[in-house]
């Protein structure tokens, strides 16, 4: 069912039967952004044969026949000739694609202004330099699909400076390529992507963000809701070369990304690591230096991120360090200082700016100061 796509014939259909051949005169079909003229014949009997021609403008909504999750708009100029038999038709011709937009389910990017040619060559369709844009960058699509039997695909997409919402809560500028091979019932997407730039909202706070986004199974890549998504396996390398830089109002860091996206489109799994080489963050009025930071993902069955982060700041005359480690839903924090202080003093200095000794002096003076718990840094 296609609620936005309907065709109707503009005049009566002229049919003629002679010598075991059924011939249809020119049929003029019209619909939203669709205008086709079709004519041809069908030879009946043991040696059945087709001879049909069609030309005009076809609506891109027809692509939803391949997968209902495929969102398409725009139209293409089509000129085809269909031969062969009713059971094994052969399609020859050209589809000229102009200003077509394509999206798929919940994928974080959409192709726009797609233009080029699709050559119909009997049992297969070949994509000839389809070019478009996505997220302000360029996209080139090439490859082929079979037209008979089980439809098989071998399609490559080359990306150049494409902005994508990846990882989750960030925006990346990506380059590289993706390739889909297989059928709608069993296929694989492989590829090699490079993160060239990384952006985040000025409101992002790295430390509190890590504490909030670490629920079991939470990952950097969202799953796709589609009937076929669970049938499409993933094997995509995502890396940064050189190291990527991220800057916001309260955060500045340089990191190496080395990830592989596995699993399926419905349930992607990330393995690999993100290594923070250097950085600074402002949190609760204190400026922290990131001495080291690693987010590792080693479980090939579901995304499980483990953090190893050390940050340092100076309050009054003390150098204060916090080591944050463990799975993101079960983070542990260890504190130390130079000169050495009890943990309670370190916590008080980090969260409130004064030590327990100062608190005791204030209490004795009749003006008690607030206290803080051990998890203050992550709250």
C-alpha positions as CSV (number, residue, x, y, z in Angstrom):
1,X,0.0,0.0,0.0
2,X,1.4,3.4,-1.1
3,X,-0.9,6.1,0.1
4,X,1.0,8.8,-1.8
5,X,1.3,6.9,-5.1
6,X,-1.7,6.1,-7.4
7,X,-1.9,5.7,-11.1
8,X,-4.8,5.9,-13.6
9,X,-5.1,5.4,-17.3
10,X,-6.0,8.6,-19.2
11,X,-7.9,6.8,-22.0
12,X,-9.5,3.4,-22.8
13,X,-7.0,0.6,-23.4
14,X,-6.9,-0.8,-26.9
15,X,-6.2,-4.6,-26.9
16,X,-5.8,-6.7,-30.0
17,X,-5.4,-10.5,-30.3
18,X,-4.1,-12.1,-33.4
19,X,-1.9,-15.1,-34.2
20,X,-1.4,-16.0,-30.5
21,X,-0.2,-12.5,-29.8
22,X,-1.9,-10.1,-27.5
23,X,-1.0,-6.5,-28.3
24,X,-1.7,-3.4,-26.2
25,X,-1.9,0.0,-27.7
26,X,-0.3,3.0,-26.0
27,X,-1.4,3.3,-22.4
28,X,-0.9,6.7,-20.8
29,X,-0.5,6.3,-17.0
30,X,-0.5,9.3,-14.7
31,X,0.0,9.8,-11.0
32,X,1.8,12.1,-8.5
33,X,5.1,13.0,-10.2
34,X,4.5,10.0,-12.5
35,X,3.7,10.0,-16.2
36,X,4.4,6.9,-18.2
37,X,3.5,5.7,-21.7
38,X,3.5,2.0,-22.1
39,X,2.8,-0.2,-25.1
40,X,3.8,-3.7,-26.3
41,X,2.8,-7.3,-26.9
42,X,2.8,-10.7,-25.3
43,X,3.1,-13.8,-27.5
44,X,1.2,-16.7,-25.9
45,X,1.8,-20.5,-26.2
46,X,4.8,-22.7,-25.5
47,X,7.3,-20.0,-26.8
48,X,5.8,-17.1,-24.8
49,X,7.6,-13.8,-25.3
50,X,7.4,-10.2,-24.1
51,X,8.0,-7.1,-26.1
52,X,7.1,-4.0,-24.0
53,X,8.4,-0.4,-24.1
54,X,7.8,2.3,-21.4
55,X,9.0,5.8,-21.2
56,X,8.2,8.9,-19.1
57,X,8.7,10.0,-15.5
58,X,8.6,7.6,-12.6
59,X,8.1,8.5,-8.9
60,X,10.9,7.5,-6.5
61,X,8.3,6.3,-4.1
62,X,8.4,3.0,-6.1
63,X,11.7,2.2,-4.3
64,X,9.6,1.5,-1.2
65,X,8.7,-1.8,-3.0
66,X,12.3,-3.0,-2.1
67,X,11.9,-2.1,1.6
68,X,9.0,-0.2,3.3
69,X,11.6,1.4,5.6
70,X,13.2,3.1,2.5
71,X,12.0,6.7,2.3
72,X,12.3,8.2,-1.1
73,X,11.1,11.4,-2.9
74,X,11.7,12.9,-6.3
75,X,11.4,11.4,-9.7
76,X,13.4,10.0,-12.6
77,X,13.2,9.9,-16.4
78,X,12.8,6.3,-17.5
79,X,13.2,4.7,-21.0
80,X,13.0,0.9,-21.0
81,X,12.3,-2.1,-23.2
82,X,11.2,-5.4,-21.7
83,X,11.9,-8.6,-23.6
84,X,12.4,-12.3,-22.7
85,X,9.5,-14.4,-21.2
86,X,6.9,-13.6,-18.6
87,X,8.7,-15.9,-16.1
88,X,12.2,-14.4,-17.0
89,X,11.8,-10.9,-18.3
90,X,14.9,-9.0,-19.4
91,X,14.9,-5.2,-18.9
92,X,17.0,-2.9,-21.0
93,X,17.2,0.9,-20.9
94,X,18.2,3.8,-18.8
95,X,16.8,5.5,-15.7
96,X,18.0,9.1,-15.4
97,X,17.9,10.1,-11.8
98,X,17.3,13.8,-11.0
99,X,17.0,15.4,-7.5
100,X,16.1,12.3,-5.7
101,X,16.2,12.1,-1.8
102,X,16.7,8.8,0.0
103,X,16.6,7.9,3.7
104,X,16.4,4.6,5.5
105,X,14.5,4.0,8.7
106,X,16.4,5.6,11.6
107,X,19.8,5.9,9.9
108,X,21.4,9.2,11.0
109,X,21.9,10.5,7.5
110,X,19.8,11.1,4.3
111,X,20.9,11.4,0.7
112,X,19.7,14.5,-1.2
113,X,20.0,15.9,-4.7
114,X,20.9,12.5,-6.0
115,X,21.5,12.5,-9.8
116,X,23.0,10.2,-12.4
117,X,22.1,7.2,-14.5
118,X,21.0,3.6,-13.8
119,X,21.7,1.4,-16.8
120,X,19.2,-1.6,-17.1
121,X,21.1,-4.4,-18.8
122,X,18.9,-7.4,-19.0
123,X,19.2,-9.2,-15.7
124,X,20.9,-6.5,-13.8
125,X,20.8,-2.7,-13.1
126,X,24.2,-0.9,-12.9
127,X,24.5,2.4,-11.0
128,X,26.6,4.8,-13.0
129,X,28.2,7.5,-10.9
130,X,25.2,8.5,-8.9
131,X,26.2,11.7,-7.1
132,X,24.4,13.5,-4.3
133,X,25.0,15.2,-0.9
134,X,24.4,14.4,2.7
135,X,25.1,16.5,5.8
136,X,26.8,19.2,3.8
137,X,29.3,16.7,2.1
138,X,29.5,14.7,-1.1
139,X,28.3,11.2,-1.7
140,X,28.9,8.9,-4.7
141,X,27.0,5.7,-5.2
142,X,28.0,2.9,-7.6
143,X,27.5,-0.8,-8.0
144,X,24.7,-3.1,-9.3
145,X,21.6,-5.1,-8.4
146,X,20.1,-8.1,-10.1
147,X,16.6,-7.9,-11.5
148,X,15.6,-11.5,-11.8
149,X,15.2,-14.2,-9.1
150,X,16.3,-13.3,-5.7
151,X,17.4,-9.7,-5.9
152,X,21.1,-9.4,-5.1
153,X,23.0,-6.1,-4.4
154,X,26.6,-5.0,-4.6
155,X,26.5,-1.2,-3.9
156,X,29.3,1.0,-2.7
157,X,28.9,4.5,-1.2
158,X,31.8,6.9,-1.0
159,X,31.6,9.7,1.5
160,X,33.5,13.0,1.5
161,X,33.1,15.4,4.5
162,X,29.7,14.1,5.5
163,X,28.2,15.3,8.8
164,X,26.6,12.5,10.8
165,X,25.2,12.2,14.3
166,X,27.9,9.8,15.5
167,X,28.9,8.8,18.1
168,X,25.6,9.3,20.0
169,X,25.3,12.9,21.3
170,X,28.1,14.0,19.0
171,X,28.4,15.1,15.3
172,X,31.2,13.7,13.2
173,X,32.6,14.8,9.8
174,X,33.2,11.5,8.0
175,X,35.1,10.4,5.0
176,X,35.6,6.9,3.6
177,X,33.3,4.2,2.0
178,X,30.6,1.7,2.8
179,X,29.7,-1.4,0.8
180,X,26.5,-3.5,0.9
181,X,26.7,-7.0,-0.5
182,X,23.9,-9.6,-0.5
183,X,20.1,-9.7,-0.4
184,X,17.5,-8.1,1.7
185,X,17.2,-11.4,3.6
186,X,20.9,-11.9,4.1
187,X,23.5,-9.2,3.5
188,X,26.5,-7.5,5.0
189,X,27.6,-3.8,5.2
190,X,31.4,-3.4,5.3
191,X,33.5,-0.3,5.2
192,X,36.2,2.0,6.4
193,X,35.3,5.4,7.8
194,X,37.6,8.1,9.1
195,X,36.4,10.7,11.6
196,X,38.0,14.0,10.4
197,X,36.3,16.4,12.8
198,X,34.1,16.0,15.9
199,X,31.6,18.4,17.4
200,X,29.5,18.5,20.6
201,X,27.1,20.9,22.2
202,X,28.6,23.6,24.5
203,X,26.3,22.1,27.2
204,X,28.2,18.8,27.2
205,X,29.9,17.9,30.4
206,X,32.2,14.9,29.8
207,X,32.3,13.5,33.3
208,X,28.6,13.7,34.1
209,X,27.8,12.6,30.6
210,X,29.8,9.4,31.1
211,X,28.0,8.7,34.3
212,X,24.5,9.2,32.8
213,X,25.0,7.3,29.5
214,X,26.4,4.0,30.8
215,X,23.3,1.9,31.1
216,X,23.7,-1.8,30.1
217,X,23.8,-2.3,26.4
218,X,24.0,1.4,25.7
219,X,26.2,2.1,22.7
220,X,27.6,4.9,20.5
221,X,25.6,3.6,17.5
222,X,21.8,3.5,17.5
223,X,19.9,0.5,16.2
224,X,17.7,0.6,13.1
225,X,14.0,-0.3,13.2
226,X,13.2,-2.2,10.0
227,X,11.9,-5.6,9.1
228,X,15.2,-6.4,7.3
229,X,17.6,-4.7,9.7
230,X,18.2,-7.9,11.7
231,X,19.3,-9.7,8.5
232,X,22.0,-7.2,7.6
233,X,25.3,-7.8,9.4
234,X,27.9,-5.1,10.0
235,X,31.7,-5.0,9.8
236,X,32.7,-1.4,9.6
237,X,36.0,0.1,10.8
238,X,35.8,3.6,12.3
239,X,39.0,5.4,13.1
240,X,40.6,8.9,13.4
241,X,43.7,9.7,11.5
242,X,45.2,12.0,12.6
243,X,43.9,12.2,16.2
244,X,40.6,14.1,16.3
245,X,40.1,17.3,18.4
246,X,36.9,18.2,20.3
247,X,36.3,21.7,21.7
248,X,33.3,23.1,23.6
249,X,32.9,25.9,26.1
250,X,34.0,23.7,29.1
251,X,35.9,20.9,27.3
252,X,38.9,20.5,25.1
253,X,40.5,17.2,24.2
254,X,42.5,15.3,21.6
255,X,41.6,11.6,21.1
256,X,42.4,8.6,18.9
257,X,39.4,6.6,17.8
258,X,39.8,2.9,16.8
259,X,36.4,1.1,16.7
260,X,34.8,-1.7,14.7
261,X,31.1,-1.8,14.4
262,X,29.8,-5.4,14.3
263,X,26.4,-7.0,15.0
264,X,23.4,-6.1,12.8
265,X,21.7,-3.0,11.6
266,X,19.0,-3.7,14.2
267,X,21.5,-4.3,17.0
268,X,25.0,-2.8,16.3
269,X,27.9,-3.7,18.6
270,X,31.1,-1.7,19.0
271,X,34.5,-3.1,19.9
272,X,37.7,-1.2,20.1
273,X,38.9,1.8,22.0
274,X,38.8,5.6,22.3
275,X,42.0,6.9,23.8
276,X,42.1,10.5,25.1
277,X,45.7,11.8,24.5
278,X,45.3,15.1,26.2
279,X,42.6,17.4,27.4
280,X,41.1,19.9,29.9
281,X,37.6,20.2,31.3
282,X,35.8,22.7,33.6
283,X,33.5,21.1,36.1
284,X,31.9,22.7,39.2
285,X,34.1,25.7,38.7
286,X,37.4,23.7,38.7
287,X,39.6,23.3,35.7
288,X,40.7,19.7,35.3
289,X,43.6,18.4,33.3
290,X,43.0,14.9,31.8
291,X,46.1,13.0,32.5
292,X,44.9,9.9,30.7
293,X,41.7,8.4,29.4
294,X,40.6,5.2,27.7
295,X,37.2,3.9,26.8
296,X,37.5,0.3,25.8
297,X,34.9,-2.1,24.3
298,X,35.8,-5.8,24.2
299,X,32.6,-7.7,24.3
300,X,31.7,-8.9,20.7
301,X,28.1,-9.7,21.7
302,X,26.8,-6.4,23.1
303,X,28.4,-3.0,23.5
304,X,30.0,-2.7,27.0
305,X,32.1,0.3,27.6
306,X,34.8,0.4,30.3
307,X,36.4,3.6,31.4
308,X,39.8,4.3,32.7
309,X,40.2,8.1,33.3
310,X,42.5,10.2,35.5
311,X,41.8,13.9,36.0
312,X,43.8,16.4,38.0
313,X,43.0,19.9,39.4
314,X,44.5,22.3,41.9
315,X,42.5,23.8,44.8
316,X,44.1,26.1,47.2
317,X,47.7,24.6,47.6
318,X,46.7,21.0,46.9
319,X,47.0,19.0,43.7
320,X,43.9,16.8,43.6
321,X,43.5,13.7,41.5
322,X,40.5,11.5,40.7
323,X,40.7,8.1,39.0
324,X,37.4,7.0,37.5
325,X,37.3,3.4,36.3
326,X,35.0,0.5,35.5
327,X,31.9,-0.2,33.3
328,X,30.0,3.0,32.7
329,X,27.0,1.7,34.7
330,X,29.2,0.8,37.7
331,X,31.8,3.5,37.9
332,X,34.2,3.7,40.8
333,X,36.1,6.8,41.9
334,X,39.4,6.9,43.8
335,X,40.8,10.2,45.1
336,X,44.3,11.2,46.1
337,X,46.2,14.5,46.7
338,X,49.6,16.0,46.9
339,X,50.3,16.8,49.8
340,X,48.3,13.8,51.0
341,X,44.9,14.5,52.5
342,X,42.1,12.2,53.8
343,X,39.5,11.3,51.2
344,X,36.9,13.4,52.9
345,X,39.1,16.5,52.6
346,X,39.8,15.8,48.9
347,X,36.0,15.5,48.3
348,X,35.3,18.6,50.2
349,X,37.9,20.6,48.3
350,X,36.7,19.3,44.9
351,X,33.0,19.8,45.5
352,X,32.9,22.8,47.9
353,X,36.3,24.4,47.8
354,X,37.2,24.0,51.5
355,X,38.5,21.2,53.6
356,X,36.9,19.4,56.6
357,X,39.2,21.3,58.9
358,X,37.8,24.6,57.6
359,X,34.3,23.1,58.1
360,X,35.1,22.2,61.7
361,X,36.3,25.7,62.4
362,X,33.1,27.1,60.8
363,X,30.9,24.8,62.9
364,X,32.6,25.8,66.1
365,X,31.9,29.4,65.1
366,X,28.2,28.5,64.8
367,X,28.1,28.6,61.0
368,X,28.1,24.9,59.7
369,X,29.1,24.4,56.1
370,X,27.6,21.8,53.7
371,X,29.1,18.3,53.4
372,X,29.6,16.1,50.4
373,X,29.5,12.3,49.6
374,X,32.1,10.2,47.8
375,X,30.3,10.3,44.5
376,X,30.2,14.1,44.3
377,X,32.4,14.2,41.2
378,X,29.9,12.2,39.1
379,X,26.7,13.8,40.4
